[in-house]
Amino acid sequence: MKNILLATACACCICLLAACNKNDDKTTLVNTRLTDDPCQCQQVNLEIEEIQVKLSDDTTDWIALNTNDGIYDLLLYQNGVDTLLATGFVPVDLQLKEVRFILGDENTVMVDSTIYPLETPSAQSSGLKVKIDKDLDFDVNTFVLDFDAGESVKEQNGKYKLEPVIKLK
């Protein structure tokens, strides 16, 4: 409930900021939202520390967005429910090539009422990358990323590993 209220408040602030932005600086607002497909687990908790974007300009480094960092239970964002993860202004007239999730160490999965650590290889260092390849408009650009927990969580010898399946909705 706290995440939903926070997301609603952030969305209102973003709309207000977007309305006040005259766009004289040739930037555009990019929002990154998160949703999920159904899963057999009871919880899939990811600690999201930062969201970054990469633009089509090869000289542009990864741009960190203002991220609502925290632990997100992916299963709370199903059946049309999503949450605002990050927002920020980026140069306009380019293409959004990729979004990168930087995860922390507090990733878990609950199966049969037992919580297990969720291994996330390379997610803490290089991040989970999602190809977007979409042109940016002058208006607000919102990208909803569907994190398929059911396909992403794999059990191997009693350990749970994240092999992310994330698609643009």
N, C-alpha and C positions, 0 to 999 in steps of 0.2 A: 504494500500500500504506500509505503514511504517513497519507493522508486517511482510509482505512478504519479504521486503528488509532485515530486521533484521534477519529473518529466513535463508535467502540465505547466508548472511554474516556469520552467526553462523555455517551453514552447511559446508561452505568452511573452516572455522577455525578448525572444528572438523576433517574434512578429513586430513588437514595438521597435526594436532596433532596426529591422528591415524597413519599416515605414519611415523612420527618421533618416535613413542612409540615402544621400543624394547620389551616391555612386560616382562622385567626381574622381575618386582615386582608382577607378577601373578595376575594382575588385567585386567579387560576388560572394554571397553567403552560401556555404555548404553545410548541410546537416547530415549526420549519419545516424540512422535509426537501426534498432535491432528487433528481430522477431524470430520465431522458432516453429518448426514442424513438430507434431506429436512424437513422444519417445516412451519407451517402456520403463525408463528410470523414474524414480520419484523426485529427484533433483539432479540438475547438472549446473554446478556453481563455477563460474569463471571470474577470476579477479582481473578486471580490465583496468590497466593503469594509464594507458594512453592510446589515442587513435591518431594516426598520421595519414596524410594523403600524398600521393605522387602525381605530378602533372605531366603533360605531354612534352613540355620543354625539358630536354635532356639535361640542361644545366641546373635545373631546379632540384634541390635536395628534398628530402621528405619534409613536409610541413606538418607540425604538430597542431592539432585542433584543440580547442578548449574542451577537455574531456571530463565528463561526470564519472570520475574513477570510483571503483567500488566492486563489490562482489555481486554478480548478477546470476540469479537462477534462471537459466534459459527457458525452463518450462513455464515460467510465469508469463511468457510472451508468445502465446499460441492463440490460434483462432482469431486472428485479426488484431490482437493486442501487440503493441510495440512500445519501445521507449527510446527517448533521445539519449544517445551516447555522447555525441560530440558535435560541436558547431564552431565555425570560424570563417573568416574571410580569406579568400585566395584570389590570385590574379584571374581576370576574366579572359575570354577569347582563347582559352586553352582547353584541353581535354583532360578529364580526371581519369588517370590510367589505373591507379591502384589505391586501395585502402589497406592500412596495416594496423592490426590489433597487437598492442604490447601487453602481455599478460604478466601478472605477478605469480607468487608461489602458492597462493591460497585457492587452488583449484581442486574441487571435490565432486564426487558423484554419489548419490544415495540409491542403493539397490536393496530391495527387501528390508527396508528400514535401517540399513547399515551404511554409514558414510565411509567411503574409500578415497584415498588420494587419487587425483586424476593427473596422470603424467601428460605434460604438454611439451614435447620435444621442440626446442628452438624458439618457443613462443615468448620466452622471457628476453632473449637476445635479439634475434632477427624478426620476430613477430609473425603473426598469421596474416598472410597477404591474400587479398581478394582482387582479382582483375575486374575493372569497371568499364573502361573505354567508352566514356560518355562525354559529349560536349557540354560545357558549362554555359548557362544562359546568364543574362544580366540580372534576372530575378533570383529568388531564393531557389537553391538546388537541394532537393532532399533525396537521399538515397537510402532505401530500406534494405538492409542485409538480412537474409533469412539464414540463420544458423541452424542447420538440421542436426539437432542433438542425437536423434535416433540413428542416423547414419554416421555420426562423428565419434561416438563413444564406442570403443572396442574393448572387450574383455579378453585378456590373454593370460592364462595361467594364474587366475585370481587377481591380476592387476588390471587396472583400467587406464586406457591410453586415449588421448584425443587425436584423432585423425580428421581434422576439420573439413566439413562439407558446408560451404557458405556460398549462397548465390544471391545475386541482385534481384530484387522483386520489382 
